[in-house]
Amino acid sequence: MKVPLCDVYSPIINAAFPDLKHIGWRKTTKSACYTYLKNATEGPVEKLRSLLDLLKSTWVLRLNKTIEKHFSDELDQCFALDFNFRDAESHTYTGIGQLEYAAKYQRDKGSIDKLAELLAEVCRSHPNLATVDVIASIPGNPRKQFHLPDELVQRMGKYLDRPMGLDLRKRTQTPALKNLPLARKLKALDEAFELGDDISGRSVLLVDDLYQSGTTMWSLARFLKGKGASHVFGLACVKSWRDSDNL
């Protein structure tokens, strides 16, 4: 088995298949690597193929340079369906980006449902995400009447045929975080959340519509790890081309 971007994909594969025996990852040219599987049966191999197909069709989001000095391993893995725009210069939406825009700003039910279906498919194809104990949305402000992540998680439950959600919310109304400089955003998020459920030893998947710098996702992951979560994963509809906060 050969995979590109060895430092990105091999840890994901190892975490998804801890019992899969192989000879270890051997570096080849550039950033790729390979391994030979040992005594692998068809069931695990088929699941491995599904994960490799998933990695080809989604984006792996890792801690970026903008926020890396503030976090370490709070978020175990994080993925996005696609970027919001086709490239960094244009405002031409990708297919997923167009769905996210219509779902968020036009509240288009068909777009919301399609995004939920695609997110649910990612969960089914990834062994770690398929077996998380809790799938929850990134909480919005208390007075927010429409919050797309809540809608997505609710509809994902229908596709996955499982209960969804967590008693996770913001304590108070916070300012528009996307317009704050990083230092103020981190301070605002530091005590922004409260949790009414016991998640000790449980794994959590956080769902959001947009991942920009990742500050909110990583801050919430740190909060949940502090409450005893064993693992925290992230899944977003789209990633912005910008890694930094707006100011």
FIGUVEX-963780 format. One line per 5 residues: their letters; for each residue x, y, z of N, C-alpha, C. Coordinates in nm, 3 decimals. Last residue first. Example, Ala and Ser with C-alpha at 12.3 -4.5 7.8 and 13.67 -1.06 7.14 Angstrom:
SA> 1.285 -0.225 0.708 1.367 -0.106 0.714 1.290 0.003 0.787 | 1.319 -0.569 0.780 1.230 -0.450 0.780 1.320 -0.330 0.780
***
This chain:
LNDSD> -0.881 4.029 1.104 -0.810 4.152 1.136 -0.667 4.119 1.177 | -0.971 3.769 1.047 -0.995 3.875 0.951 -0.917 4.003 0.977 | -0.719 3.514 1.107 -0.844 3.583 1.136 -0.854 3.710 1.052 | -0.571 3.298 0.853 -0.568 3.392 0.964 -0.705 3.450 0.990 | -0.604 3.150 0.629 -0.578 3.078 0.753 -0.585 3.168 0.875
RWSKV> -0.818 3.168 0.349 -0.745 3.243 0.450 -0.727 3.157 0.577 | -0.980 2.997 0.220 -0.840 3.004 0.175 -0.756 3.080 0.275 | -1.189 2.801 0.439 -1.156 2.925 0.369 -1.012 2.920 0.321 | -1.350 2.494 0.395 -1.234 2.563 0.449 -1.213 2.691 0.369 | -1.678 2.361 0.462 -1.579 2.426 0.377 -1.465 2.484 0.459
CALGF> -1.792 2.187 0.659 -1.837 2.184 0.519 -1.726 2.241 0.429 | -1.591 1.999 0.891 -1.649 2.124 0.840 -1.694 2.106 0.697 | -1.519 1.830 1.179 -1.566 1.811 1.042 -1.638 1.938 0.998 | -1.297 1.695 1.427 -1.367 1.807 1.366 -1.406 1.775 1.223 | -1.278 1.514 1.739 -1.257 1.525 1.596 -1.337 1.644 1.543
VHSAG> -1.137 1.423 2.037 -1.223 1.522 1.973 -1.182 1.534 1.827 | -1.134 1.172 2.291 -1.090 1.220 2.159 -1.188 1.327 2.112 | -1.226 1.176 2.554 -1.110 1.094 2.518 -1.049 1.139 2.386 | -1.320 1.444 2.765 -1.337 1.375 2.637 -1.210 1.298 2.602 | -1.293 1.593 3.003 -1.275 1.448 3.008 -1.293 1.374 2.877
KGKLF> -1.294 1.860 2.995 -1.410 1.799 3.059 -1.404 1.646 3.055 | -1.072 1.914 2.844 -1.068 1.950 2.985 -1.184 1.892 3.064 | -1.174 1.843 2.599 -1.070 1.757 2.658 -1.058 1.786 2.807 | -1.345 2.063 2.570 -1.402 1.928 2.585 -1.300 1.829 2.641 | -1.161 2.276 2.546 -1.263 2.278 2.651 -1.315 2.137 2.677
RALSW> -1.025 2.197 2.315 -0.952 2.207 2.442 -1.050 2.205 2.561 | -1.233 2.218 2.131 -1.172 2.087 2.156 -1.096 2.087 2.287 | -1.270 2.492 2.138 -1.376 2.406 2.189 -1.324 2.265 2.217 | -1.030 2.573 2.020 -1.064 2.619 2.156 -1.170 2.529 2.218 | -1.050 2.453 1.768 -0.944 2.409 1.858 -0.974 2.452 2.002
MTTGS> -1.275 2.594 1.665 -1.274 2.448 1.673 -1.171 2.398 1.772 | -1.185 2.864 1.679 -1.304 2.819 1.753 -1.303 2.668 1.771 | -0.954 2.861 1.511 -0.947 2.902 1.650 -1.065 2.851 1.733 | -0.944 2.812 1.244 -0.956 2.696 1.331 -0.959 2.731 1.478 | -0.951 3.004 1.053 -0.823 2.984 1.122 -0.825 2.858 1.207
QYLDD> -1.203 2.853 0.929 -1.112 2.956 0.878 -0.975 2.939 0.943 | -1.455 2.651 0.836 -1.331 2.648 0.914 -1.239 2.751 0.852 | -1.806 2.640 0.845 -1.686 2.704 0.789 -1.571 2.693 0.888 | -1.990 2.472 0.980 -2.008 2.499 0.837 -1.880 2.553 0.773 | -1.906 2.192 1.192 -1.919 2.335 1.165 -1.939 2.355 1.016
VLLVS> -1.911 1.949 1.445 -1.949 1.983 1.308 -1.964 2.134 1.297 | -1.713 1.728 1.631 -1.768 1.863 1.621 -1.792 1.898 1.475 | -1.737 1.428 1.796 -1.716 1.487 1.664 -1.788 1.621 1.660 | -1.588 1.271 2.075 -1.681 1.372 2.024 -1.640 1.415 1.884 | -1.576 1.000 2.308 -1.522 1.069 2.191 -1.630 1.157 2.130
RGSID> -1.546 0.978 2.667 -1.623 0.966 2.542 -1.556 1.045 2.430 | -1.435 1.018 2.916 -1.399 0.897 2.843 -1.469 0.878 2.711 | -1.698 1.223 3.008 -1.576 1.158 3.055 -1.552 1.027 2.980 | -1.910 1.383 2.958 -1.844 1.323 2.842 -1.714 1.254 2.883 | -2.217 1.471 3.078 -2.092 1.407 3.119 -2.029 1.340 2.996
DGLEF> -2.364 1.787 2.990 -2.356 1.641 2.983 -2.220 1.593 3.033 | -2.352 2.060 2.977 -2.446 2.002 3.072 -2.446 1.851 3.074 | -2.108 2.308 2.950 -2.149 2.172 2.912 -2.238 2.113 3.020 | -2.018 2.617 2.797 -2.058 2.539 2.913 -2.120 2.408 2.866 | -1.779 2.860 2.673 -1.865 2.743 2.660 -1.904 2.685 2.796
AEDLA> -1.604 3.076 2.703 -1.729 3.098 2.630 -1.828 2.983 2.643 | -1.355 3.128 2.804 -1.460 3.088 2.898 -1.598 3.100 2.834 | -1.209 3.167 2.566 -1.149 3.095 2.678 -1.254 3.047 2.779 | -1.308 3.325 2.367 -1.343 3.183 2.363 -1.300 3.108 2.489 | -1.199 3.574 2.423 -1.345 3.559 2.423 -1.387 3.413 2.430
KLKRA> -0.927 3.516 2.388 -0.976 3.555 2.521 -1.127 3.536 2.530 | -0.923 3.464 2.114 -0.884 3.360 2.208 -0.936 3.390 2.348 | -0.997 3.719 2.021 -1.081 3.603 1.993 -1.050 3.490 2.090 | -0.787 3.878 2.097 -0.919 3.903 2.156 -1.013 3.784 2.134 | -0.583 3.763 1.937 -0.569 3.770 2.083 -0.704 3.790 2.152
LPLNK> -0.682 3.795 1.668 -0.664 3.663 1.729 -0.659 3.669 1.881 | -0.942 4.044 1.629 -0.803 4.000 1.619 -0.785 3.871 1.700 | -1.276 3.973 1.508 -1.184 4.007 1.617 -1.041 3.967 1.583 | -1.458 3.887 1.326 -1.407 4.022 1.307 -1.307 4.064 1.416 | -1.544 3.641 1.406 -1.466 3.647 1.282 -1.407 3.785 1.259
LAPTQ> -1.702 3.689 1.630 -1.565 3.643 1.648 -1.481 3.656 1.522 | -1.899 3.929 1.730 -1.874 3.858 1.604 -1.728 3.816 1.600 | -1.916 3.867 2.090 -1.909 3.952 1.971 -1.884 3.867 1.847 | -2.150 3.643 2.251 -2.014 3.690 2.226 -2.014 3.779 2.103 | -2.381 3.584 2.503 -2.362 3.638 2.369 -2.218 3.688 2.355
TRKRL> -2.276 3.314 2.720 -2.337 3.444 2.692 -2.314 3.480 2.547 | -2.204 3.041 2.701 -2.257 3.097 2.824 -2.336 3.225 2.798 | -2.295 2.822 2.439 -2.219 2.938 2.484 -2.286 2.996 2.608 | -2.321 2.463 2.491 -2.369 2.594 2.449 -2.272 2.703 2.493 | -2.431 2.137 2.490 -2.314 2.222 2.478 -2.358 2.356 2.424
DLGMP> -2.548 1.866 2.513 -2.589 1.985 2.589 -2.467 2.076 2.602 | -2.545 1.739 2.184 -2.482 1.744 2.314 -2.532 1.871 2.383 | -2.628 1.528 1.899 -2.631 1.647 1.982 -2.570 1.626 2.119 | -2.832 1.244 1.802 -2.727 1.344 1.781 -2.737 1.452 1.887 | -2.898 0.897 1.750 -2.923 1.023 1.819 -2.803 1.115 1.807
RDLYK> -2.902 0.765 1.413 -2.853 0.763 1.550 -2.886 0.895 1.617 | -2.892 0.744 1.127 -2.986 0.668 1.209 -2.934 0.652 1.352 | -2.759 0.893 0.947 -2.679 0.798 1.023 -2.764 0.710 1.114 | -2.960 1.052 0.847 -2.883 0.969 0.754 -2.803 0.862 0.827 | -3.053 1.174 1.080 -3.146 1.095 0.998 -3.070 1.003 0.903
GMRQV> -2.830 1.313 1.168 -2.884 1.205 1.250 -2.979 1.116 1.173 | -2.803 1.516 0.984 -2.708 1.405 0.980 -2.760 1.285 1.058 | -2.998 1.695 1.076 -3.025 1.617 0.955 -2.928 1.500 0.939 | -2.867 1.795 1.306 -3.001 1.736 1.316 -3.031 1.647 1.195 | -2.634 1.900 1.194 -2.625 1.786 1.285 -2.761 1.717 1.299
LEDPL> -2.743 2.111 1.041 -2.667 2.003 0.978 -2.663 1.880 1.066 | -2.855 2.279 1.232 -2.940 2.219 1.128 -2.871 2.099 1.064 | -2.626 2.356 1.374 -2.734 2.284 1.442 -2.823 2.211 1.341 | -2.480 2.494 1.171 -2.429 2.368 1.227 -2.535 2.288 1.302 | -2.656 2.727 1.127 -2.643 2.619 1.030 -2.585 2.491 1.089
HFQKR> -2.890 2.871 1.312 -2.749 2.835 1.324 -2.726 2.711 1.240 | -3.112 3.123 1.370 -3.076 3.019 1.273 -2.927 2.995 1.282 | -3.116 3.291 1.593 -3.237 3.217 1.556 -3.209 3.104 1.457 | -2.917 3.355 1.867 -2.915 3.331 1.722 -3.033 3.242 1.683 | -2.880 3.395 2.132 -2.996 3.460 2.070 -3.003 3.438 1.919
PNGPI> -2.641 3.253 2.195 -2.771 3.214 2.252 -2.891 3.273 2.179 | -2.430 3.172 1.912 -2.471 3.264 2.017 -2.612 3.231 2.067 | -2.368 2.817 1.860 -2.378 2.957 1.820 -2.417 3.044 1.937 | -2.142 2.539 1.895 -2.256 2.620 1.940 -2.251 2.763 1.890 | -2.085 2.296 1.658 -2.021 2.410 1.722 -2.133 2.505 1.766
SAIVD> -2.279 1.999 1.724 -2.247 2.118 1.645 -2.166 2.217 1.728 | -2.183 1.655 1.765 -2.243 1.780 1.812 -2.199 1.895 1.724 | -2.196 1.321 1.832 -2.178 1.416 1.722 -2.253 1.542 1.760 | -2.040 1.082 2.040 -2.128 1.198 2.031 -2.093 1.278 1.906 | -1.874 0.862 2.007 -1.986 0.851 2.100 -2.088 0.963 2.080
VTALN> -1.770 0.741 1.685 -1.765 0.840 1.794 -1.890 0.826 1.881 | -1.756 0.568 1.472 -1.778 0.509 1.604 -1.768 0.611 1.718 | -1.703 0.707 1.244 -1.821 0.621 1.244 -1.855 0.570 1.383 | -1.458 0.822 1.294 -1.577 0.907 1.298 -1.704 0.824 1.305 | -1.289 0.598 1.266 -1.293 0.673 1.392 -1.419 0.757 1.403
PHSRC> -1.343 0.508 0.997 -1.368 0.422 1.114 -1.374 0.497 1.246 | -1.516 0.679 0.758 -1.398 0.692 0.846 -1.422 0.611 0.972 | -1.755 0.657 0.627 -1.635 0.607 0.559 -1.511 0.609 0.646 | -1.949 0.781 0.782 -1.961 0.637 0.756 -1.831 0.578 0.703 | -1.864 1.048 0.773 -1.867 0.974 0.900 -1.872 0.824 0.877
VEALL> -1.909 1.104 0.504 -1.773 1.109 0.558 -1.766 1.030 0.688 | -2.187 1.088 0.506 -2.111 0.990 0.429 -1.964 0.988 0.473 | -2.255 1.311 0.655 -2.286 1.179 0.709 -2.207 1.071 0.635 | -2.180 1.509 0.474 -2.111 1.498 0.602 -2.133 1.361 0.665 | -2.371 1.461 0.273 -2.228 1.447 0.244 -2.145 1.433 0.373
EALKD> -2.610 1.516 0.412 -2.588 1.385 0.351 -2.440 1.360 0.326 | -2.572 1.783 0.475 -2.585 1.686 0.583 -2.560 1.544 0.531 | -2.575 1.893 0.217 -2.454 1.902 0.298 -2.457 1.799 0.411 | -2.842 1.837 0.151 -2.734 1.778 0.073 -2.604 1.782 0.150 | -2.982 1.993 0.340 -2.998 1.847 0.340 -2.885 1.779 0.264
ISGKD> -2.906 2.249 0.264 -2.877 2.201 0.399 -2.881 2.049 0.402 | -3.013 2.257 0.006 -2.869 2.268 0.025 -2.827 2.217 0.163 | -3.287 2.241 0.062 -3.224 2.139 -0.021 -3.073 2.138 -0.004 | -3.331 2.473 0.212 -3.346 2.342 0.275 -3.280 2.231 0.195 | -3.153 2.762 0.239 -3.211 2.672 0.140 -3.213 2.529 0.196
RQYKA> -3.078 2.999 0.362 -3.150 2.896 0.438 -3.221 2.798 0.347 | -2.914 3.179 0.255 -3.047 3.173 0.197 -3.137 3.071 0.268 | -2.685 3.148 0.405 -2.736 3.283 0.385 -2.875 3.287 0.322 | -2.641 2.867 0.432 -2.617 2.959 0.543 -2.690 3.093 0.526 | -2.706 2.741 0.190 -2.759 2.689 0.317 -2.751 2.794 0.427
AYELQ> -2.564 2.887 0.002 -2.710 2.882 -0.007 -2.773 2.835 0.124 | -2.300 2.836 0.097 -2.352 2.973 0.088 -2.505 2.973 0.086 | -2.286 2.558 0.072 -2.271 2.620 0.204 -2.325 2.762 0.205 | -2.314 2.528 -0.206 -2.413 2.468 -0.116 -2.407 2.535 0.021 | -2.083 2.658 -0.288 -2.212 2.711 -0.329 -2.324 2.655 -0.240
GIGTY> -1.889 2.486 -0.180 -1.896 2.625 -0.136 -2.030 2.689 -0.170 | -1.932 2.258 -0.327 -1.963 2.255 -0.185 -1.976 2.397 -0.131 | -1.842 2.357 -0.577 -1.976 2.302 -0.562 -2.020 2.300 -0.417 | -1.673 2.672 -0.517 -1.674 2.530 -0.549 -1.818 2.481 -0.537 | -1.732 3.004 -0.642 -1.754 2.898 -0.545 -1.723 2.760 -0.602
THSEA> -1.518 3.257 -0.708 -1.596 3.154 -0.774 -1.610 3.035 -0.680 | -1.364 3.470 -0.645 -1.480 3.444 -0.561 -1.576 3.349 -0.632 | -1.003 3.423 -0.669 -1.137 3.444 -0.724 -1.244 3.425 -0.617 | -0.771 3.364 -0.518 -0.792 3.496 -0.574 -0.937 3.523 -0.615 | -0.756 3.101 -0.434 -0.743 3.207 -0.334 -0.777 3.344 -0.386
DRFNF> -1.015 2.904 -0.593 -0.876 2.941 -0.568 -0.875 3.061 -0.475 | -1.281 2.832 -0.551 -1.196 2.747 -0.636 -1.048 2.780 -0.622 | -1.398 2.855 -0.209 -1.378 2.906 -0.344 -1.279 2.818 -0.421 | -1.408 2.677 0.010 -1.528 2.752 -0.027 -1.518 2.808 -0.170 | -1.278 2.341 -0.020 -1.262 2.485 0.002 -1.390 2.555 -0.040
DLAFC> -1.448 2.055 0.128 -1.380 2.125 0.019 -1.348 2.267 0.064 | -1.503 1.917 0.365 -1.548 1.861 0.238 -1.473 1.923 0.121 | -1.243 1.879 0.606 -1.341 1.964 0.538 -1.377 1.900 0.406 | -1.138 1.751 0.928 -1.156 1.740 0.784 -1.254 1.846 0.734 | -0.914 1.653 1.185 -1.015 1.747 1.136 -1.018 1.743 0.984
QDLED> -0.822 1.489 1.491 -0.824 1.494 1.345 -0.932 1.592 1.303 | -0.794 1.591 1.757 -0.722 1.472 1.711 -0.713 1.464 1.559 | -0.726 1.884 1.918 -0.810 1.827 1.812 -0.734 1.710 1.750 | -0.514 1.925 2.101 -0.653 1.926 2.147 -0.748 1.860 2.045 | -0.240 1.937 2.090 -0.305 1.816 2.040 -0.452 1.809 2.080
SFHKE> -0.192 2.250 2.092 -0.101 2.139 2.066 -0.176 2.020 2.005 | -0.198 2.616 2.073 -0.259 2.483 2.087 -0.155 2.375 2.061 | -0.061 2.849 2.026 -0.164 2.851 2.129 -0.224 2.714 2.158 | 0.105 2.825 1.815 0.170 2.849 1.945 0.069 2.847 2.060 | -0.068 2.796 1.595 0.003 2.679 1.647 0.068 2.702 1.783
ITKNL> -0.213 2.984 1.456 -0.256 2.955 1.593 -0.172 2.846 1.660 | -0.083 3.017 1.210 -0.148 3.132 1.274 -0.175 3.107 1.421 | 0.001 2.775 1.114 0.101 2.860 1.178 0.038 2.978 1.251 | -0.252 2.524 1.196 -0.174 2.608 1.108 -0.087 2.707 1.186 | -0.328 2.191 1.242 -0.296 2.314 1.314 -0.205 2.401 1.227
RLVWT> -0.503 2.069 0.951 -0.413 2.055 1.065 -0.387 2.193 1.127 | -0.738 1.899 0.771 -0.705 2.029 0.828 -0.621 2.009 0.953 | -0.769 1.736 0.470 -0.727 1.719 0.608 -0.681 1.855 0.660 | -1.040 1.728 0.251 -0.919 1.800 0.292 -0.892 1.774 0.439 | -1.147 1.456 0.038 -1.168 1.560 0.139 -1.034 1.626 0.169
SKLLD> -1.079 1.256 -0.138 -1.191 1.344 -0.175 -1.222 1.452 -0.073 | -0.880 1.098 -0.036 -0.860 1.157 -0.168 -0.963 1.265 -0.200 | -0.992 1.010 0.199 -0.879 1.102 0.208 -0.849 1.168 0.074 | -1.184 0.832 0.092 -1.226 0.950 0.165 -1.114 1.053 0.170 | -1.018 0.634 -0.010 -1.103 0.710 -0.103 -1.150 0.839 -0.037
LLSRL> -0.916 0.543 0.233 -0.824 0.603 0.135 -0.902 0.684 0.031 | -1.150 0.438 0.348 -1.082 0.551 0.412 -0.988 0.620 0.314 | -1.204 0.230 0.169 -1.301 0.339 0.186 -1.236 0.461 0.250 | -0.979 0.069 0.213 -1.001 0.130 0.081 -1.097 0.247 0.090 | -1.034 -0.008 0.475 -0.916 0.073 0.447 -0.928 0.141 0.312
KEVPG> -1.255 -0.167 0.435 -1.270 -0.044 0.513 -1.152 0.049 0.491 | -1.127 -0.370 0.294 -1.233 -0.293 0.228 -1.257 -0.162 0.303 | -0.955 -0.467 0.492 -0.899 -0.409 0.369 -1.003 -0.325 0.297 | -1.132 -0.571 0.685 -1.051 -0.452 0.715 -0.992 -0.386 0.591 | -1.241 -0.785 0.508 -1.321 -0.683 0.576 -1.242 -0.558 0.609
ETANK> -1.033 -0.954 0.418 -1.103 -0.868 0.323 -1.182 -0.757 0.391 | -0.741 -0.943 0.632 -0.858 -1.007 0.576 -0.937 -0.905 0.493 | -0.389 -0.951 0.638 -0.509 -0.869 0.635 -0.624 -0.945 0.570 | -0.127 -1.040 0.693 -0.244 -1.123 0.729 -0.374 -1.044 0.731 | 0.008 -0.725 0.676 0.032 -0.861 0.721 -0.100 -0.929 0.758
LYTYC> 0.095 -0.493 0.415 0.003 -0.542 0.518 0.032 -0.688 0.551 | 0.365 -0.283 0.368 0.304 -0.411 0.331 0.217 -0.458 0.447 | 0.379 0.065 0.270 0.393 -0.043 0.367 0.334 -0.170 0.308 | 0.519 0.386 0.178 0.447 0.261 0.151 0.465 0.167 0.268 | 0.495 0.740 0.101 0.551 0.626 0.172 0.469 0.502 0.139
ASKTT> 0.582 1.073 -0.023 0.503 0.950 -0.018 0.572 0.844 0.067 | 0.719 1.304 -0.073 0.655 1.292 0.059 0.574 1.163 0.074 | 0.990 1.196 -0.265 0.915 1.314 -0.220 0.851 1.287 -0.084 | 0.994 0.838 -0.272 1.030 0.968 -0.327 0.938 1.077 -0.273 | 0.939 0.688 0.044 0.982 0.673 -0.095 1.021 0.811 -0.146
KRWGI> 0.960 0.545 0.371 0.958 0.663 0.285 1.005 0.627 0.144 | 0.750 0.312 0.513 0.881 0.331 0.451 0.873 0.448 0.353 | 0.587 0.222 0.806 0.587 0.311 0.690 0.729 0.336 0.642 | 0.539 -0.127 0.884 0.581 0.008 0.916 0.592 0.091 0.790 | 0.435 -0.365 0.808 0.579 -0.363 0.833 0.629 -0.226 0.877
HKLDP> 0.124 -0.426 0.987 0.203 -0.399 0.866 0.348 -0.381 0.905 | -0.196 -0.499 1.107 -0.053 -0.528 1.115 0.015 -0.499 0.980 | -0.439 -0.320 1.265 -0.393 -0.361 1.132 -0.241 -0.378 1.135 | -0.532 -0.215 1.495 -0.502 -0.358 1.497 -0.451 -0.409 1.362 | -0.594 0.052 1.443 -0.486 0.021 1.539 -0.445 -0.125 1.540
FAANI> -0.702 0.224 1.219 -0.686 0.077 1.218 -0.573 0.037 1.314 | -0.703 0.494 1.270 -0.828 0.431 1.227 -0.822 0.279 1.235 | -0.439 0.547 1.332 -0.541 0.570 1.434 -0.671 0.500 1.400 | -0.315 0.484 1.086 -0.278 0.411 1.208 -0.384 0.425 1.317 | -0.436 0.677 0.922 -0.458 0.534 0.896 -0.425 0.452 1.021
IPSYV> -0.333 0.909 1.038 -0.478 0.890 1.030 -0.511 0.742 1.010 | -0.056 0.878 1.002 -0.112 0.880 1.138 -0.264 0.858 1.140 | -0.049 0.880 0.709 -0.014 0.759 0.784 -0.064 0.764 0.930 | -0.117 1.140 0.613 -0.211 1.029 0.602 -0.176 0.909 0.690 | 0.096 1.321 0.678 -0.045 1.357 0.699 -0.132 1.232 0.709
DCLPV> 0.335 1.206 0.614 0.323 1.262 0.749 0.180 1.304 0.782 | 0.290 1.132 0.342 0.302 1.031 0.448 0.281 1.088 0.587 | 0.179 1.209 0.085 0.176 1.291 0.207 0.182 1.205 0.332 | 0.034 0.903 -0.054 0.105 1.031 -0.063 0.103 1.101 0.073 | 0.091 0.553 -0.007 0.010 0.672 0.016 0.094 0.796 -0.004
KM> 0.064 0.214 -0.094 0.142 0.337 -0.105 0.048 0.455 -0.085 | 0.086 -0.119 0.000 0.000 0.000 0.000 0.089 0.123 0.000
***
